Every structure is written in structure tokens, then in C-alpha cells.
Amino acid sequence: MTSRRTLLKGTLFGGAAALLPTPASASGVGPVLRLPAPAGPYPVGMRTVHLTDPARTDPWVGGVRELMLTVLYPARAVHGFSRAPQVTPVEAGEFAALAPRVHPGLPESGAIDWGAVLTHGHEGAPPLPGRWPVLVYSPGGGDSRTLGTTLAEDLASHGRAVVLVDHPGDASQVELPTGMRTTILMGPPDPATFRTMVDTRIADLRLVLDRLGDLPLAQVMDSRRIGLYGHSAGGTAAVYAARYDRRVGAAANLEGYLDLYPTPAGFARPLLLFRTDGFDGAARIESSWAGVPGRRVLLPEANHWAFTDYGTLVPRLQTAGLVTATARAALVGNGDPAVTLAEVRRRVGTFFARHLL
């Protein structure tokens, strides 16, 4: 398998400089981390999808633009179908080396077997018959789609088809059929780099919407009920992608800036603007959201990455002595992780239930 690395001049929204990643195998050292189970009535199935866009050149490495997706959905039955790992073995090795550079304070490589973390998605399980609303997720800058697993599984368990999108050249690591892509982050992004990131994500999201009918499980996806949601840079992309795409019925922005382009004051669809009370970019968030119509919600005792799987994993790493209290506060805040998770699930799930009838 080949490996390609992208050098971005910057992390997004509070990350720090990163070093060249060194691939590492799963170590088996340290605590076994577990993701919380989804709370809905349906078991969850999972499929992985590779998409290409021959009409578009990858802005980071050239060639055809490629994406990796994870599709989660209500399953009819899961007996005999294995739970999928959160990341592949190859991705686990890359992530172990990248994690403490992308997010300072996370354990160094070898402290955690990231490949042992299981999702609650059962690979290849048959779908529950029905036509489910479709939710498409874009992760934060520098993060892979897999860090949105916990919220996505809960949404799927309540009767949605959820598509997690990786953005190669921006995500820390993505295993493609053509090889591993990793991103090396080097300080704050300049405006041109940030714009390229968001523009690329918007085009990626539109590609996914264009191809919904060709995806596995298309028969259970209701293309008349589509929502976009995203964290950080993903939230930025979700709002701008939804603004001019009439296929999108609602969008949720989990603490993403909206000052890249003119304020989307004409946004005519339901919009959730969800932020934490601990994020050091709060002033810019509030400024960029001024005049944007939408429902504003504040997540208390939380910080920026509480919207992701870090919200559960980081407190457990602190309990195990692998993350300091300072690092925890900077990443996810000091609130009770179960309470924070329940609030994120409730707010996002209720929003889409109300607006994608």
C-alpha cells in the first residue's frame, strides 16, 4: 500500500503544530477504551464506501478526488455480524503517532491500542425496511470521520441513515483503496489554506448528495429528507453547502466559524448553531454568527471537542492517568461526560426530528 502525506500550513480552531507521523502497529498497551452504546430502539448496521469524483482534481495531491464514507443505518438484525473497529489496523497505527501532535495532551504512541476500540455498528448487517431521513456529517479540521461515531450511531439507532465523510488531505489519516493519506499540520491556517479546506469540503458534501442513489443502502434512504451537520470546519462547510442546495432540509453547525464568506443571513432552512462555553474561539464564533438566523444552543462545562468521540474518550484517559486535568479541560471541558453526551445527542437528534419530518 502506498502512502501520501499532505502538508497543510495550519491546524484549525486551536490545534497545535504537528510532526511527521511515524506509522505504528497497535500496541495492546493501556486501557481498552469503549464507546458508549447508542440509546435508540434500533441496532445499527454499518458499511464502508469509497467514492471518486473523476470531474474534480484533488487540490492537495492532484489526481482524481477520492473520499471514504461510513454509512450507518437501522438494522433488521445484527446476530452473526461483527462490530466494526473504530479505525482500521493501519489507521490505528497512524492515529497513534498523530493524535498527540494534532491534539496536544493525548497519549503518546504506544500508550493506547486505538485499533481495539469497537463501534456499535455491525458490518454488513441487513437494513431495517423503511425510508429513513439522511444525515451527512463533516468532521472538524484535522479529524477523521471516525471521531464522529458516537453521535452518528445514536442518530442511526433512532431511525436515520447517517453518512460520515472523510476529507483526505485534511483529515489526519484516511485509508483509501489506493493507499494511506495522512495530513501533517503546521501551525495556524492562512486564509487561502482555510478557504481551500472549506471549498473542498463543500464540493465533497455535494458529491455525496449527488451519489446518494448509488450508495449501498440507497433503498432505505429518503432523499426528500436530507440534513447536513458538522463539527468545527465541518460545521462551516455544512452551513455553506446547505445554503444553496435545495436538497438539504436542515443543517446543524457544531461550533464552526461562519466568517469565511459573507454572512449567510439569507439562510432559509432550519439551522442549529451549537457551541460550548469553554472554547477559546467563542468571541469569533459569536461575531461570525451575528445576524445568522438559527436556533442557538450553549453546551455548558464543555470545550470544543466535546462534540466528538473525544468527549467520552478523554475523561476515561484522564481516569487512567494518561491525560492531565489541564489537557482534558482544553479538549472537552470539565463537565460530566455522560451528561454532556446526553445533551449533544438530545439537541442534535431533536433538531433533525423536528425539521426532517
Order of alpha helices (4+ residues) and beta strands (2+ residues): beta-beta-beta-beta-alpha-beta-beta-alpha-beta-beta-beta-alpha-beta-alpha-beta-beta-alpha-beta-alpha-alpha-alpha
